Amino acid sequence: MLNGFKQMRIIYSVLTLIFSFLFAFVILKPTLTLPTPSPEIRGVWITNIDSEVLFSQRGVTDAINRLKNLNFNTIYPTVWQGGYTLYPSAVAQQYFGHSIDPTPGLKGRDVLQELVKQGHQKGLTVIPWFEFGFMAPASSNLAKQHPDWLTRRLDGTLIKKEGNDERVWLNPFHPEVQQFILDLIVEIVTNYNIDGIQFDDHFGLPSEFGYDQYTVSLYQAEHQGKLPSEDFYETYWVRWRADKINQFVKRVFETVKAIDQECIISLSPNPLHFALPAYLQDWFTWERKGWIEEIVLQVYRPDLERFTTELERTEVELAKDHIPFAIGILSGLKNRSTPMNMIEKQVKETRNNELAGVSFFFYESLWNWAEESPRERQNKLQRLFPNSALRPSVYGAS
């Protein structure tokens, strides 16, 4: 009888241990091993230059699936590039006679609608990228049909080289140019179920420009007939033009919000110490005034020390406490790949500085043109983003 009692106690103890183990494994394990990831922007820019991804419906579908599987949560697809829209545009048709990019593979399709529909089906945030801003190809129909819209240097020249490409710049101070740009923006925000719209460093003006007749006359009218400085870096001349662009940005913000209060106004500028004097883009004022609600700063630096320096600047520290502030990382160009070990270090440095996330420029170079194989680069991205993550809310900052 005593031996039987001992056996029952042993059996009871064993069963207790088993049930305790099962309770810990089934009930507690998810809490211990699957913490909720912190909100983080995980974005990528998608363009139609040096990439075939947008030239077919299959390419769009494959890209969306690939990014979703790698736990990205945001795409910034180009919609205004090379003097054309990548969606059927009544505005473009009205102003220069071409409603969409005529390139085979793009013509006859609504690429933006495909991206919005499929991106949302996969839970991605879709923020169209107004890539060319005030810039246009010198040979574009837009430039040819509206020569009075183009701004000039002091010597009267129009063209600014971008690599081997000849570009001209629409005059951001001209009311007809402003209305054209605003009409395109309104068209996109009104007709598509987008989550936001993004501008970049082209939403400004290279500072050597601004000596066209319209701008000089406007300056004279406000300064008792005096001409602007012949030094395009002269402080007041830079400030006057930057303030004019500031006023237009305010107008863009108010116009978009009147259509869709929840449409995020995103900006991807260069660092301020370059953006303001070189491109008249005073984005810190835009951020302080509340005219932009997300920043993805282009920090395309080949070494970690210079990269980190840009993350630690005062304007970055101030802005990141106000709105989601992410970092744009160069994943490579066709003739200049970025090794994955550098990409990994820059992502980790961004996280160490408690910034809102990253976006890669651009989709094609995430996988191609590098010494590593596409599979190897994809595997390393998977390790950087092992779990899905929500985007930080633009309404969550103080």
N, C-alpha and C positions, 0 to 999 in steps of 0.2 A: 504493500500500500504506500509506504514512504517512497520507495523507488518510483512508483507510478506518479506520485505527486511531484517529485523532482523533474520527471520527464515532462509533465504538463507545464511546469514553470519554464523549462528550457524552450519548449515549443512556443509558449506565449511570448517569451523574450525575443525569439527569432522572428515571430510574426510582427511584433512591435517594430523591430528594426527594419523589416521589409516595408511595412506601411509608412514608416517615417521617411525611408529612402524614396519611396514612390511619391510621397507628398512633396518632398523637396524637389524632386526631378520634374514632376508634372506641373506643380503649382508655382514654385519659386524660380525655376530655371529661366523662363522667359524674362522675368524681371531682372535677373542677374546677368544674362548674356545678351539681351537684345535691347539695350538702351535706345531711346529715341534720339536720332541724330539731330545736332543743332541745325537751325535754318542756315542755308548756304546757297548762294547763287552758283549754279554750275552751268555755264553757258558756252555757246559757240556761235561765231559768225559764219553765215553761209552766203557765199557770193557766186557769181557766174563767171568770174575771171580765174583762169588757171584751175578750173574745176568743172566737171561735167554733171555734178550732182543735181542741178536744177533743170537740166535739159531733157528730162523725161519724167513721167509719172512714177516709173519704177525706181528711178534714182532718188526721188523725194521719199517714197515709201521705205526704201532700204535705209536711207539716212535717218529717218525718224525712228525706225525700229532699232537701229544700231545705237543711237544715242539713248533711247529709253532703256535698253538692256545694260548700258554702262552707267545708269543712274544719273544722267544729265537731267536738268529740269527746265532749261531755257534755251530757245533758239532766237537768234537775231538775223533773220533772212533779209537780204537786200531787196528793196522795192523801187529804188530810184538810182539807176546806175548807167553810166555811159550816155546820158542824154535821153534815156528811155525809161518807161515804167515797166515793171514785170507783172503787171495786171492790166486789164482793159480799162483805159483811162479816158473818160470824156473830156477831162481837163487838158490832158496832153493833146488830144485830137483837136480841141478848140484852139490851143495856143500855137502848135507847130505841125499839126496834120498827121501825127502818128500816135495811135492809141496804145501801142504796146511795142516792145522790142521786136523787130522783125527777124531776128536771128532764128534760123531753123532750130526747132526744139523748144523755143520760147513762144514764137508766133502762134496765135490761135489757142493758147492756153491761159488759164488764170492761175499762175504759179502761187500767188499769195493765198488764194482760196484753198488750194491743195494743201499748203503748209498749215494754214489755220485749222482746217478740218482734221487732218491726220495728226497734227501736233496735239490738239485738244483731246482727240480720242485716246492718245497715249499719256495724257496728263501733263503735257509740256506747256509751259508758258511761251506764248508767241508774241514777240515784240519786233515788228518790222523795222528795218534799218534803212534810214533815209541817207544812203551811202554818199551820194555825190554832193548833197547840200547845195551850195551856190556855185559849184564847179560844173563845167560842161566840156566835152571834147570840142576842140577848135573847129572840127569839120562837121559838127552836129547840125541837124536841121534847126534846132532851137537857136544856136548861135548865128546861123546864117539868116534866119528870118527876123531876128530881133537884135541887130547890131548895136542899136542904141541902148540896149540893156547891159552891154559889156563895159567893165571898168578897165582903166589903163594905168600904166606906170607914168612917172613924170616925163619920160622921153616919148610917150605916146604908144609904146608897145603893148600888146594884148596877151601874148602867149607866155605861159609858164610851163616848163617841162616837168612832167611827172614820170621819171624813168625815160623811156623813149617816146612817150605819148605827149602830144601837144594839147594843153588845156587852156581854156579861157575861164574867166570868173564873172558870173552875173553880179551886178552891182547891188549889194544888200541894202543900200540907202535909197534906191530907186523905188517909188511906190508901185510901179507896174511889176517889177521883179518880186517885191514883197507879196503882192496879191497873187501872183502865179504860184509861188512857193506855198503860200497859205491855202490856196485852192487845192493843191495836190494833197496837203496834209489833211484838210477837211474831208476830201474825197475818201481817203483811206480810213480815217476814223469813223466816218459815217457809214460806209458800205461794208465794212468787215468787222467780224467779232474778234478784234485783236485785244491783247492784254495791255498794250502800250505802244509807243512809237519812240524810236531812238534816233538821235542826231549824233554826229561825231565832229572831228576836227575840221571838216569841210563846211560846217555851219558857222563860218566866220569869213575872214578874208586875209590873204597874205598881205602883210603891212606895206609892201612896196606898191600896192594898188590903191586907188582912190583919187587919182588925178584926172579922171574923166570930167567932161564939161559939167554934167549934172551935179556931181559931188562938190566940185570946186565952187560952183555958183551957190550951192546950198551953204557951204562954209562961209563964203563971202557975205551972204545975206544975214548971217548970224554974227559977223565980226567986222561990221562997218567997212566992208569992201576989201579987207585984207586977204591975201592969198595964204593958203596953208603952207607950212614949212616944206622946204625941198628935201629935208631930212625925214624920211618916212618913219624913223625911229624916234623922232622928237616927241617928248613926253606928252605935251598937250595935244598934238595931232593924233597920237595913238589913243589918248583918252577920249577925245571927241568922237572918233570913229567907233571905238569900243562902246561908248554910251549909246550911240545910234543903234548898234546891233543889240545891246541890252534891251532897248525899248521894243524892238521887234520880237525878241524872245518872250517878253512879257505878253505881247499881243498873241503870240502862238499859244502860250500856256492858257490864257484866258479863253481863247477860241476853242481849244480842244476840250477844256473842262466844261464849257457850255454845252458841248455835244455829249460827252461821256465823262462823268466825274471820276470814274474809276480807271480811266485810261492813264497808265503810268507814263510820265514824261522822263525818258531816260537819255543820258548823254554819255558819250565815250570820247573825252577830250585828251589832248596831250597834257603833261604836267604844266601847271600854271606858269612857272617861270619861263616857259617857252611859248605857251598858248597865247598869252596876252600880248607880248611885244611882237611876236612873229605872225600871229593870225588874228589879232584883235579880239580874241575870244576870252572874255572875262568871266569864266565859268564860276569862279568863287562868288561873285556877286549874284549870279543866277541861283546858286545854291542857297546863299544867305536870304535871298528874297523869296524863296520857296517856289521858283519857277521851274525847277527840275526836281524830280523825286527819286532819282537813282543815278549814280555815277559808276561807270566802268572805266577807270583811268587806264589809258594805254601806257604800259610800262614795258616797252619792248627793248629790254636791255640784255646783252649777251653774257653778262657776268653778275654774280649774286650781290656783290658789294654795291654796284651802281643801282641795281634793282631795289635793294633794301633802303638805300638813301632816299629814293622817291617815296617809299611807303611811310617814311618817318617825318615828312615835311609837315609844317604846322597846319597848312590849309587842309591837308588830308586828315590830320588828327581832329580838327574842328568839324569837318564835314561828316566824318564817319559816326559822330555822336548825334547827328541830325537826321541823316537819311542813309539808306543802304549804300555802302561805298565798296565796290568790288574792284578787282584789278584785272586788266586785260593783259594776257600773257601771249607772247609770240610763239606759236607752236611750229612756225617755220614758213618760209617762202619757197618758191619753186627752185630758186638758185641758192637758198640759204636755209638749211634745215636746222632745227633746234634739237639737241640730244635729249632723250627722255630723262636722263638724270638731272639735267638743268631744269626741265619742266617740273619734275618732282620737287626739287629744292625750292623753286619759286612758289609753288602751291603751298608747301609747308611754311615758308616764310610769310606768306599772306595770312595763313591761319594763325601763326604766332603773333602777328600784329593785330589780331582780332578784327579783321576786315570782313566784309559781307560775303565774299566768295570770289570766284574767278570766271573769266570767259576767255576762250582761246581764239586767236586769229591764225588760221581759220580752219574750217572743217577738213579740207583736203589734206592739209599738212599735218593733221593729227596722226595720219596713218602713213602717208607717202613721202617720198623724196629723202628719207633719212637713212642712216647706216643700219638702224634696227629694222627688222621686218615689220610689216603692218600688224601681224599677230602679236609680236613682242610689245609693240607700243600699246596695242589695245589691252593686253594683259596688265601692263603697268598702270594704265588708266583705271582699270577695274580695281586695282589695289588702292588707288587714290580715292575712289568713290565706291567702297564696298557695299554701302547701303544707300537706299533712296533718301532724299532730304527735301523738305519743303523750302521754298524761297522765303527770305525775310520779308515781312510786311512793310510797305512804304509808310504805313500808318502807325507803326510800332515805335518809331524813334521819337524822342522829345523835341 
